Amino acid sequence: MAETRFDEIIHAPVRLRICGLLRPVDHLDFAVLRDTLSVSDATLSKHLKTLATSGYVTSRKAVSAGRDDARRITWLALTRAGRTAFDAHVRALQEIATPSI
């Protein structure tokens, strides 16, 4: 059976939602993530830094073909370690929510 582990880093509400949104996709645009979470750039950046420092999230910048200017899009993705940690954390939450008495 897969590991079950409560993860304090992922558990913070915004970080839990970030991981939940990134889990089913290969990558997501910073702006889309920010708007979906209804947080500021600074708030999202702070939480992404924590996740990146833990090895859970990566980011890469790419030029957008749809733009005429030089602005770049920041793409975010869960790493393999991030996916594993998120899945283990969700299992831990499920165990907490459905205790065997």
N, CA, C and O atoms as CSV, one atom per row, in Angstrom:
chain,resi,resn,atom,element,x,y,z
A,1,MET,N,N,0.843,-1.191,0.000
A,1,MET,CA,C,0.000,0.000,0.000
A,1,MET,C,C,0.886,1.252,0.000
A,1,MET,O,O,1.985,1.244,0.555
A,2,ALA,N,N,0.402,2.308,-0.619
A,2,ALA,CA,C,1.153,3.562,-0.703
A,2,ALA,C,C,1.272,4.206,0.677
A,2,ALA,O,O,0.442,4.001,1.563
A,3,GLU,N,N,2.323,4.980,0.819
A,3,GLU,CA,C,2.608,5.654,2.084
A,3,GLU,C,C,1.508,6.651,2.442
A,3,GLU,O,O,0.912,7.284,1.571
A,4,THR,N,N,1.255,6.773,3.744
A,4,THR,CA,C,0.350,7.779,4.288
A,4,THR,C,C,1.178,8.657,5.209
A,4,THR,O,O,1.803,8.164,6.148
A,5,ARG,N,N,1.184,9.968,4.940
A,5,ARG,CA,C,1.992,10.851,5.771
A,5,ARG,C,C,1.403,12.252,5.774
A,5,ARG,O,O,1.236,12.868,4.721
A,6,PHE,N,N,1.086,12.757,6.979
A,6,PHE,CA,C,0.629,14.134,7.136
A,6,PHE,C,C,1.825,15.040,6.884
A,6,PHE,O,O,2.895,14.828,7.454
A,7,ASP,N,N,1.654,16.044,6.038
A,7,ASP,CA,C,2.759,16.918,5.649
A,7,ASP,C,C,2.431,18.352,6.047
A,7,ASP,O,O,1.537,18.971,5.471
A,8,GLU,N,N,3.151,18.875,7.027
A,8,GLU,CA,C,2.922,20.233,7.537
A,8,GLU,C,C,3.130,21.290,6.456
A,8,GLU,O,O,2.451,22.316,6.461
A,9,ILE,N,N,4.051,21.054,5.538
A,9,ILE,CA,C,4.313,22.038,4.490
A,9,ILE,C,C,3.122,22.131,3.546
A,9,ILE,O,O,2.688,23.232,3.209
A,10,ILE,N,N,2.600,21.016,3.124
A,10,ILE,CA,C,1.470,21.000,2.197
A,10,ILE,C,C,0.182,21.431,2.892
A,10,ILE,O,O,-0.696,22.010,2.253
A,11,HIS,N,N,0.057,21.160,4.183
A,11,HIS,CA,C,-1.222,21.344,4.872
A,11,HIS,C,C,-1.704,22.789,4.971
A,11,HIS,O,O,-2.908,23.009,5.103
A,12,ALA,N,N,-0.831,23.771,4.913
A,12,ALA,CA,C,-1.290,25.170,4.961
A,12,ALA,C,C,-2.345,25.363,3.873
A,12,ALA,O,O,-2.140,24.922,2.742
A,13,PRO,N,N,-3.469,26.011,4.188
A,13,PRO,CA,C,-4.597,26.052,3.241
A,13,PRO,C,C,-4.252,26.474,1.810
A,13,PRO,O,O,-4.689,25.811,0.869
A,14,VAL,N,N,-3.495,27.538,1.615
A,14,VAL,CA,C,-3.181,27.963,0.250
A,14,VAL,C,C,-2.289,26.935,-0.429
A,14,VAL,O,O,-2.488,26.633,-1.606
A,15,ARG,N,N,-1.306,26.390,0.291
A,15,ARG,CA,C,-0.418,25.389,-0.315
A,15,ARG,C,C,-1.163,24.099,-0.628
A,15,ARG,O,O,-0.882,23.454,-1.638
A,16,LEU,N,N,-2.095,23.721,0.212
A,16,LEU,CA,C,-2.912,22.534,-0.052
A,16,LEU,C,C,-3.722,22.733,-1.334
A,16,LEU,O,O,-3.834,21.820,-2.153
A,17,ARG,N,N,-4.278,23.916,-1.501
A,17,ARG,CA,C,-5.053,24.210,-2.706
A,17,ARG,C,C,-4.147,24.279,-3.936
A,17,ARG,O,O,-4.532,23.814,-5.009
A,18,ILE,N,N,-2.950,24.851,-3.796
A,18,ILE,CA,C,-1.994,24.883,-4.913
A,18,ILE,C,C,-1.712,23.458,-5.384
A,18,ILE,O,O,-1.810,23.152,-6.572
A,19,CYS,N,N,-1.365,22.604,-4.442
A,19,CYS,CA,C,-1.046,21.215,-4.793
A,19,CYS,C,C,-2.255,20.516,-5.404
A,19,CYS,O,O,-2.116,19.749,-6.356
A,20,GLY,N,N,-3.430,20.778,-4.863
A,20,GLY,CA,C,-4.644,20.168,-5.394
A,20,GLY,C,C,-4.929,20.593,-6.829
A,20,GLY,O,O,-5.406,19.796,-7.638
A,21,LEU,N,N,-4.634,21.849,-7.138
A,21,LEU,CA,C,-4.845,22.334,-8.507
A,21,LEU,C,C,-3.771,21.836,-9.465
A,21,LEU,O,O,-4.051,21.587,-10.637
A,22,LEU,N,N,-2.550,21.690,-8.976
A,22,LEU,CA,C,-1.459,21.225,-9.838
A,22,LEU,C,C,-1.457,19.712,-10.028
A,22,LEU,O,O,-0.938,19.220,-11.030
A,23,ARG,N,N,-2.022,18.976,-9.094
A,23,ARG,CA,C,-1.941,17.510,-9.125
A,23,ARG,C,C,-2.487,16.892,-10.416
A,23,ARG,O,O,-1.828,16.016,-10.976
A,24,PRO,N,N,-3.650,17.301,-10.912
A,24,PRO,CA,C,-4.186,16.614,-12.089
A,24,PRO,C,C,-3.654,17.114,-13.439
A,24,PRO,O,O,-4.049,16.596,-14.483
A,25,VAL,N,N,-2.771,18.105,-13.429
A,25,VAL,CA,C,-2.285,18.678,-14.691
A,25,VAL,C,C,-0.767,18.549,-14.798
A,25,VAL,O,O,-0.078,18.338,-13.800
A,26,ASP,N,N,-0.261,18.678,-16.014
A,26,ASP,CA,C,1.194,18.662,-16.212
A,26,ASP,C,C,1.822,19.956,-15.722
A,26,ASP,O,O,2.892,19.940,-15.114
A,27,HIS,N,N,1.151,21.090,-15.988
A,27,HIS,CA,C,1.635,22.398,-15.566
A,27,HIS,C,C,0.487,23.398,-15.622
A,27,HIS,O,O,-0.531,23.157,-16.272
A,28,LEU,N,N,0.663,24.521,-14.934
A,28,LEU,CA,C,-0.366,25.543,-14.883
A,28,LEU,C,C,0.301,26.908,-14.870
A,28,LEU,O,O,1.350,27.084,-14.250
A,29,ASP,N,N,-0.295,27.860,-15.541
A,29,ASP,CA,C,0.192,29.231,-15.617
A,29,ASP,C,C,0.030,29.925,-14.255
A,29,ASP,O,O,-1.004,29.786,-13.602
A,30,PHE,N,N,1.056,30.668,-13.837
A,30,PHE,CA,C,1.027,31.406,-12.576
A,30,PHE,C,C,-0.238,32.245,-12.464
A,30,PHE,O,O,-0.906,32.215,-11.430
A,31,ALA,N,N,-0.578,32.989,-13.504
A,31,ALA,CA,C,-1.738,33.887,-13.464
A,31,ALA,C,C,-3.042,33.117,-13.285
A,31,ALA,O,O,-3.932,33.560,-12.559
A,32,VAL,N,N,-3.154,31.983,-13.935
A,32,VAL,CA,C,-4.360,31.158,-13.794
A,32,VAL,C,C,-4.461,30.642,-12.360
A,32,VAL,O,O,-5.539,30.668,-11.766
A,33,LEU,N,N,-3.358,30.178,-11.807
A,33,LEU,CA,C,-3.343,29.695,-10.435
A,33,LEU,C,C,-3.704,30.822,-9.469
A,33,LEU,O,O,-4.526,30.631,-8.574
A,34,ARG,N,N,-3.096,31.990,-9.645
A,34,ARG,CA,C,-3.366,33.158,-8.797
A,34,ARG,C,C,-4.846,33.528,-8.839
A,34,ARG,O,O,-5.468,33.743,-7.799
A,35,ASP,N,N,-5.398,33.600,-10.029
A,35,ASP,CA,C,-6.798,33.997,-10.174
A,35,ASP,C,C,-7.749,32.940,-9.615
A,35,ASP,O,O,-8.762,33.281,-9.004
A,36,THR,N,N,-7.438,31.683,-9.816
A,36,THR,CA,C,-8.271,30.600,-9.295
A,36,THR,C,C,-8.295,30.612,-7.775
A,36,THR,O,O,-9.332,30.360,-7.161
A,37,LEU,N,N,-7.146,30.905,-7.168
A,37,LEU,CA,C,-7.041,30.940,-5.707
A,37,LEU,C,C,-7.504,32.270,-5.119
A,37,LEU,O,O,-7.704,32.369,-3.908
A,38,SER,N,N,-7.679,33.292,-5.957
A,38,SER,CA,C,-8.046,34.644,-5.505
A,38,SER,C,C,-7.062,35.181,-4.473
A,38,SER,O,O,-7.450,35.669,-3.412
A,39,VAL,N,N,-5.766,35.076,-4.813
A,39,VAL,CA,C,-4.714,35.614,-3.952
A,39,VAL,C,C,-3.861,36.591,-4.755
A,39,VAL,O,O,-3.934,36.630,-5.983
A,40,SER,N,N,-3.061,37.369,-4.054
A,40,SER,CA,C,-2.167,38.318,-4.724
A,40,SER,C,C,-0.950,37.589,-5.285
A,40,SER,O,O,-0.662,36.451,-4.917
A,41,ASP,N,N,-0.245,38.269,-6.181
A,41,ASP,CA,C,1.006,37.721,-6.711
A,41,ASP,C,C,1.967,37.408,-5.571
A,41,ASP,O,O,2.598,36.351,-5.555
A,42,ALA,N,N,2.077,38.338,-4.611
A,42,ALA,CA,C,3.020,38.166,-3.503
A,42,ALA,C,C,2.665,36.958,-2.644
A,42,ALA,O,O,3.543,36.193,-2.245
A,43,THR,N,N,1.387,36.792,-2.363
A,43,THR,CA,C,0.950,35.643,-1.545
A,43,THR,C,C,1.250,34.338,-2.265
A,43,THR,O,O,1.790,33.405,-1.671
A,44,LEU,N,N,0.902,34.273,-3.541
A,44,LEU,CA,C,1.161,33.042,-4.295
A,44,LEU,C,C,2.658,32.774,-4.381
A,44,LEU,O,O,3.096,31.638,-4.202
A,45,SER,N,N,3.439,33.802,-4.652
A,45,SER,CA,C,4.895,33.635,-4.749
A,45,SER,C,C,5.488,33.106,-3.447
A,45,SER,O,O,6.361,32.239,-3.466
A,46,LYS,N,N,5.020,33.623,-2.329
A,46,LYS,CA,C,5.511,33.180,-1.014
A,46,LYS,C,C,5.249,31.687,-0.812
A,46,LYS,O,O,6.135,30.946,-0.387
A,47,HIS,N,N,4.039,31.259,-1.117
A,47,HIS,CA,C,3.692,29.850,-0.920
A,47,HIS,C,C,4.413,28.949,-1.928
A,47,HIS,O,O,4.819,27.837,-1.591
A,48,LEU,N,N,4.569,29.429,-3.155
A,48,LEU,CA,C,5.307,28.647,-4.151
A,48,LEU,C,C,6.772,28.503,-3.760
A,48,LEU,O,O,7.374,27.456,-3.998
A,49,LYS,N,N,7.350,29.535,-3.167
A,49,LYS,CA,C,8.743,29.460,-2.719
A,49,LYS,C,C,8.902,28.372,-1.661
A,49,LYS,O,O,9.862,27.603,-1.700
A,50,THR,N,N,7.971,28.306,-0.722
A,50,THR,CA,C,8.012,27.267,0.312
A,50,THR,C,C,7.924,25.879,-0.319
A,50,THR,O,O,8.674,24.974,0.047
A,51,LEU,N,N,7.005,25.718,-1.266
A,51,LEU,CA,C,6.852,24.422,-1.935
A,51,LEU,C,C,8.081,24.084,-2.781
A,51,LEU,O,O,8.501,22.928,-2.831
A,52,ALA,N,N,8.651,25.076,-3.437
A,52,ALA,CA,C,9.844,24.847,-4.267
A,52,ALA,C,C,11.045,24.493,-3.406
A,52,ALA,O,O,11.826,23.610,-3.762
A,53,THR,N,N,11.199,25.169,-2.282
A,53,THR,CA,C,12.311,24.883,-1.368
A,53,THR,C,C,12.231,23.446,-0.848
A,53,THR,O,O,13.254,22.812,-0.589
A,54,SER,N,N,11.026,22.951,-0.703
A,54,SER,CA,C,10.818,21.575,-0.241
A,54,SER,C,C,10.946,20.561,-1.373
A,54,SER,O,O,10.875,19.354,-1.139
A,55,GLY,N,N,11.132,21.045,-2.592
A,55,GLY,CA,C,11.262,20.145,-3.735
A,55,GLY,C,C,9.945,19.668,-4.292
A,55,GLY,O,O,9.912,18.698,-5.049
A,56,TYR,N,N,8.844,20.333,-3.931
A,56,TYR,CA,C,7.516,19.893,-4.345
A,56,TYR,C,C,7.026,20.552,-5.637
A,56,TYR,O,O,6.186,19.984,-6.335
A,57,VAL,N,N,7.536,21.734,-5.963
A,57,VAL,CA,C,7.063,22.479,-7.125
A,57,VAL,C,C,8.257,22.998,-7.919
A,57,VAL,O,O,9.276,23.391,-7.350
A,58,THR,N,N,8.115,22.991,-9.232
A,58,THR,CA,C,9.115,23.619,-10.100
A,58,THR,C,C,8.419,24.698,-10.918
A,58,THR,O,O,7.202,24.677,-11.106
A,59,SER,N,N,9.223,25.638,-11.396
A,59,SER,CA,C,8.678,26.673,-12.271
A,59,SER,C,C,9.636,26.875,-13.434
A,59,SER,O,O,10.844,26.666,-13.322
A,60,ARG,N,N,9.055,27.287,-14.552
A,60,ARG,CA,C,9.876,27.634,-15.712
A,60,ARG,C,C,9.176,28.778,-16.432
A,60,ARG,O,O,7.949,28.875,-16.436
A,61,LYS,N,N,9.971,29.626,-17.030
A,61,LYS,CA,C,9.434,30.770,-17.765
A,61,LYS,C,C,9.537,30.484,-19.254
A,61,LYS,O,O,10.522,29.917,-19.727
A,62,ALA,N,N,8.507,30.885,-19.982
A,62,ALA,CA,C,8.489,30.673,-21.429
A,62,ALA,C,C,7.824,31.861,-22.103
A,62,ALA,O,O,6.920,32.482,-21.545
A,63,VAL,N,N,8.276,32.162,-23.290
A,63,VAL,CA,C,7.672,33.225,-24.084
A,63,VAL,C,C,6.308,32.740,-24.561
A,63,VAL,O,O,6.150,31.583,-24.952
A,64,SER,N,N,5.348,33.616,-24.525
A,64,SER,CA,C,4.009,33.274,-24.989
A,64,SER,C,C,3.869,33.599,-26.466
A,64,SER,O,O,4.125,34.729,-26.881
A,65,ALA,N,N,3.473,32.637,-27.246
A,65,ALA,CA,C,3.288,32.844,-28.681
A,65,ALA,C,C,2.158,33.825,-28.965
A,65,ALA,O,O,2.128,34.451,-30.024
A,66,GLY,N,N,1.229,33.960,-28.022
A,66,GLY,CA,C,0.082,34.828,-28.224
A,66,GLY,C,C,0.317,36.281,-27.863
A,66,GLY,O,O,-0.594,37.100,-27.990
A,67,ARG,N,N,1.518,36.622,-27.416
A,67,ARG,CA,C,1.813,38.000,-27.008
A,67,ARG,C,C,2.743,38.675,-28.002
A,67,ARG,O,O,3.595,38.042,-28.626
A,68,ASP,N,N,2.550,39.983,-28.127
A,68,ASP,CA,C,3.414,40.764,-29.002
A,68,ASP,C,C,4.607,41.343,-28.242
A,68,ASP,O,O,5.567,41.810,-28.855
A,69,ASP,N,N,4.549,41.313,-26.916
A,69,ASP,CA,C,5.638,41.881,-26.116
A,69,ASP,C,C,6.570,40.768,-25.633
A,69,ASP,O,O,6.383,39.598,-25.970
A,70,ALA,N,N,7.555,41.138,-24.857
A,70,ALA,CA,C,8.570,40.178,-24.415
A,70,ALA,C,C,8.229,39.513,-23.082
A,70,ALA,O,O,9.035,38.751,-22.548
A,71,ARG,N,N,7.041,39.795,-22.540
A,71,ARG,CA,C,6.686,39.184,-21.256
A,71,ARG,C,C,6.661,37.659,-21.378
A,71,ARG,O,O,6.323,37.088,-22.415
A,72,ARG,N,N,7.033,37.043,-20.278
A,72,ARG,CA,C,7.094,35.588,-20.255
A,72,ARG,C,C,6.043,35.037,-19.297
A,72,ARG,O,O,5.655,35.692,-18.330
A,73,ILE,N,N,5.600,33.843,-19.581
A,73,ILE,CA,C,4.638,33.158,-18.718
A,73,ILE,C,C,5.417,32.243,-17.782
A,73,ILE,O,O,6.347,31.555,-18.202
A,74,THR,N,N,5.029,32.242,-16.518
A,74,THR,CA,C,5.627,31.326,-15.548
A,74,THR,C,C,4.732,30.101,-15.435
A,74,THR,O,O,3.574,30.193,-15.027
A,75,TRP,N,N,5.291,28.949,-15.806
A,75,TRP,CA,C,4.570,27.681,-15.724
A,75,TRP,C,C,4.990,26.964,-14.456
A,75,TRP,O,O,6.176,26.914,-14.128
A,76,LEU,N,N,4.024,26.409,-13.742
A,76,LEU,CA,C,4.268,25.728,-12.476
A,76,LEU,C,C,3.842,24.273,-12.588
A,76,LEU,O,O,2.873,23.942,-13.272
A,77,ALA,N,N,4.581,23.415,-11.907
A,77,ALA,CA,C,4.252,21.987,-11.930
A,77,ALA,C,C,4.661,21.342,-10.614
A,77,ALA,O,O,5.624,21.762,-9.973
A,78,LEU,N,N,3.918,20.323,-10.225
A,78,LEU,CA,C,4.336,19.499,-9.088
A,78,LEU,C,C,5.452,18.577,-9.562
A,78,LEU,O,O,5.386,18.023,-10.659
A,79,THR,N,N,6.460,18.418,-8.744
A,79,THR,CA,C,7.515,17.452,-9.038
A,79,THR,C,C,7.002,16.054,-8.684
A,79,THR,O,O,5.923,15.897,-8.113
A,80,ARG,N,N,7.783,15.069,-9.030
A,80,ARG,CA,C,7.417,13.698,-8.629
A,80,ARG,C,C,7.323,13.606,-7.102
A,80,ARG,O,O,6.407,12.982,-6.567
A,81,ALA,N,N,8.276,14.230,-6.408
A,81,ALA,CA,C,8.249,14.245,-4.939
A,81,ALA,C,C,7.010,14.985,-4.435
A,81,ALA,O,O,6.407,14.581,-3.441
A,82,GLY,N,N,6.631,16.059,-5.113
A,82,GLY,CA,C,5.440,16.819,-4.732
A,82,GLY,C,C,4.171,16.006,-4.901
A,82,GLY,O,O,3.279,16.053,-4.054
A,83,ARG,N,N,4.089,15.266,-5.983
A,83,ARG,CA,C,2.917,14.414,-6.219
A,83,ARG,C,C,2.828,13.323,-5.158
A,83,ARG,O,O,1.755,13.046,-4.622
A,84,THR,N,N,3.961,12.715,-4.866
A,84,THR,CA,C,3.996,11.658,-3.860
A,84,THR,C,C,3.603,12.201,-2.494
A,84,THR,O,O,2.803,11.589,-1.785
A,85,ALA,N,N,4.164,13.349,-2.122
A,85,ALA,CA,C,3.860,13.960,-0.819
A,85,ALA,C,C,2.396,14.380,-0.738
A,85,ALA,O,O,1.745,14.176,0.286
A,86,PHE,N,N,1.880,14.964,-1.810
A,86,PHE,CA,C,0.470,15.382,-1.814
A,86,PHE,C,C,-0.444,14.176,-1.674
A,86,PHE,O,O,-1.376,14.195,-0.871
A,87,ASP,N,N,-0.188,13.135,-2.442
A,87,ASP,CA,C,-1.021,11.930,-2.368
A,87,ASP,C,C,-0.978,11.323,-0.968
A,87,ASP,O,O,-2.008,10.905,-0.441
A,88,ALA,N,N,0.213,11.273,-0.364
A,88,ALA,CA,C,0.352,10.726,0.990
A,88,ALA,C,C,-0.398,11.603,1.994
A,88,ALA,O,O,-1.012,11.093,2.931
A,89,HIS,N,N,-0.347,12.908,1.798
A,89,HIS,CA,C,-1.042,13.831,2.702
A,89,HIS,C,C,-2.554,13.669,2.578
A,89,HIS,O,O,-3.259,13.664,3.587
A,90,VAL,N,N,-3.057,13.538,1.361
A,90,VAL,CA,C,-4.498,13.338,1.157
A,90,VAL,C,C,-4.942,12.045,1.834
A,90,VAL,O,O,-5.999,12.004,2.463
A,91,ARG,N,N,-4.143,10.996,1.707
A,91,ARG,CA,C,-4.485,9.733,2.380
A,91,ARG,C,C,-4.513,9.921,3.894
A,91,ARG,O,O,-5.379,9.365,4.570
A,92,ALA,N,N,-3.575,10.699,4.433
A,92,ALA,CA,C,-3.550,10.958,5.872
A,92,ALA,C,C,-4.805,11.728,6.296
A,92,ALA,O,O,-5.385,11.436,7.341
A,93,LEU,N,N,-5.216,12.691,5.507
A,93,LEU,CA,C,-6.440,13.437,5.816
A,93,LEU,C,C,-7.664,12.533,5.755
A,93,LEU,O,O,-8.578,12.667,6.568
A,94,GLN,N,N,-7.685,11.614,4.792
A,94,GLN,CA,C,-8.804,10.674,4.691
A,94,GLN,C,C,-8.865,9.776,5.922
A,94,GLN,O,O,-9.950,9.468,6.414
A,95,GLU,N,N,-7.709,9.357,6.417
A,95,GLU,CA,C,-7.680,8.535,7.632
A,95,GLU,C,C,-8.187,9.314,8.840
A,95,GLU,O,O,-8.893,8.769,9.688
A,96,ILE,N,N,-7.823,10.588,8.911
A,96,ILE,CA,C,-8.287,11.436,10.012
A,96,ILE,C,C,-9.810,11.606,9.924
A,96,ILE,O,O,-10.501,11.584,10.942
A,97,ALA,N,N,-10.322,11.775,8.709
A,97,ALA,CA,C,-11.747,12.017,8.511
A,97,ALA,C,C,-12.589,10.766,8.708
A,97,ALA,O,O,-13.776,10.865,9.016
A,98,THR,N,N,-11.990,9.585,8.533
A,98,THR,CA,C,-12.744,8.337,8.686
A,98,THR,C,C,-12.011,7.406,9.642
A,98,THR,O,O,-11.462,6.387,9.224
A,99,PRO,N,N,-12.002,7.758,10.928
A,99,PRO,CA,C,-11.267,6.916,11.886
A,99,PRO,C,C,-11.962,5.561,12.056
A,99,PRO,O,O,-13.185,5.451,11.976
A,100,SER,N,N,-11.163,4.567,12.286
A,100,SER,CA,C,-11.731,3.244,12.559
A,100,SER,C,C,-11.865,3.117,14.079
A,100,SER,O,O,-10.877,3.140,14.813
A,101,ILE,N,N,-13.090,2.986,14.517
A,101,ILE,CA,C,-13.366,2.948,15.964
A,101,ILE,C,C,-13.649,1.530,16.404
A,101,ILE,O,O,-13.904,1.290,17.584
